[in-house]
Every structure is written in C-alpha cells, then in structure tokens.
C-alpha cells in the first residue's frame, strides 16, 4: 500500500491543478463545443444533399451531444453535484 498511496495523491494534486488551470478556458471550450456541433449538423445536411444519406446512429449521437452541451451550459453546478454524489461514494 505504501507504493500506491503516493501515486493516488499525485494524481489528485495533478487533477486539481489541471482543473484550476482549465477553469479560465471554460467559456472558450463551450464556444468551441457549440461551433463543432454546428459543424456536425452542417455535415449531416451536406451528406443528405450528396445522396450519402445521414445515418440514424450519427443523428442520435449528434442530438445526444447537443443535449449534453446544453445541460453543461445551463446547469453546470447541478451536474457537478450529481457527478460528485454518484461517482465518488466511499
């Protein structure tokens, strides 16, 4: 156990440092997410015009991504609380 505990502490400190650093880029990541989802919808529309046909699975994944990004934009604290309660039970 003595060889594994320091690695856990190092990972926790690294994650905390990374989250503090990336927090200032949160708005840029959200804008990038919205732009990439827009690109996905554009590609779906272009595929239909080129007779490739949009796949049902691709459309469902795209709409799932829209739901997740909207939830992260509208309810960030509630999602963080939900994840903390359900992922890190001791």
C-alpha positions in Angstrom: 0.0 0.0 0.0 2.9 2.3 0.6 3.9 2.3 -3.0 0.4 3.0 -4.3 -0.8 5.8 -1.9 1.7 8.4 -3.2 0.6 7.8 -6.7 -3.1 8.5 -5.7 -2.1 11.7 -4.0 0.0 12.8 -7.0 -3.0 12.1 -9.3 -5.3 14.1 -7.1 -3.0 17.1 -6.9 -2.4 16.9 -10.7 -6.2 16.8 -11.4 -6.8 19.7 -9.0 -4.1 21.8 -10.7 -5.3 21.0 -14.2 -8.9 21.9 -13.3 -7.8 25.2 -11.8 -5.8 25.9 -14.9 -8.5 24.9 -17.3 -11.2 26.8 -15.5 -10.2 30.1 -17.2 -10.7 28.5 -20.6 -14.2 27.2 -19.8 -16.0 29.7 -21.9 -13.7 29.0 -24.9 -14.4 25.3 -24.6 -18.2 25.9 -24.5 -18.0 28.1 -27.6 -15.8 25.5 -29.4 -18.3 22.8 -28.4 -21.2 24.8 -29.9 -19.2 25.5 -33.1 -18.3 21.9 -33.5 -21.9 20.8 -33.0 -22.9 23.3 -35.7 -20.3 21.8 -38.0 -21.7 18.3 -37.3 -25.2 19.5 -38.3 -23.8 21.1 -41.4 -22.0 17.8 -42.4 -25.2 15.9 -41.8 -27.1 18.2 -44.1 -24.4 18.1 -46.7 -24.4 14.3 -46.6 -28.1 14.2 -47.3 -27.7 16.6 -50.3 -24.9 14.4 -51.7 -27.0 11.3 -51.6 -24.9 9.7 -49.0 -27.8 9.7 -46.5 -27.4 10.6 -42.9 -27.2 7.6 -40.6 -29.7 7.3 -37.8 -27.0 6.5 -35.3 -25.0 9.6 -36.3 -28.1 11.7 -35.9 -28.8 10.3 -32.5 -25.2 10.8 -31.3 -25.3 14.4 -32.6 -28.5 15.1 -30.7 -27.1 13.5 -27.6 -24.1 15.8 -27.8 -26.5 18.7 -28.2 -28.3 17.7 -25.0 -25.1 17.2 -23.0 -23.6 20.6 -24.1 -26.8 22.4 -23.4 -27.0 20.8 -20.0 -23.4 21.8 -19.2 -24.2 25.4 -20.3 -27.4 25.7 -18.4 -26.9 23.6 -15.3 -23.1 23.3 -14.5 -23.4 23.2 -10.7 -26.2 20.7 -10.7 -24.3 18.3 -13.0 -21.1 18.7 -10.9 -23.1 17.9 -7.7 -24.7 14.9 -9.3 -21.4 13.6 -10.5 -19.8 14.1 -7.2 -22.6 12.3 -5.4 -22.8 9.3 -7.7 -19.2 8.8 -8.7 -17.2 9.4 -5.5 -19.1 7.4 -2.9 -16.9 6.0 -0.2 
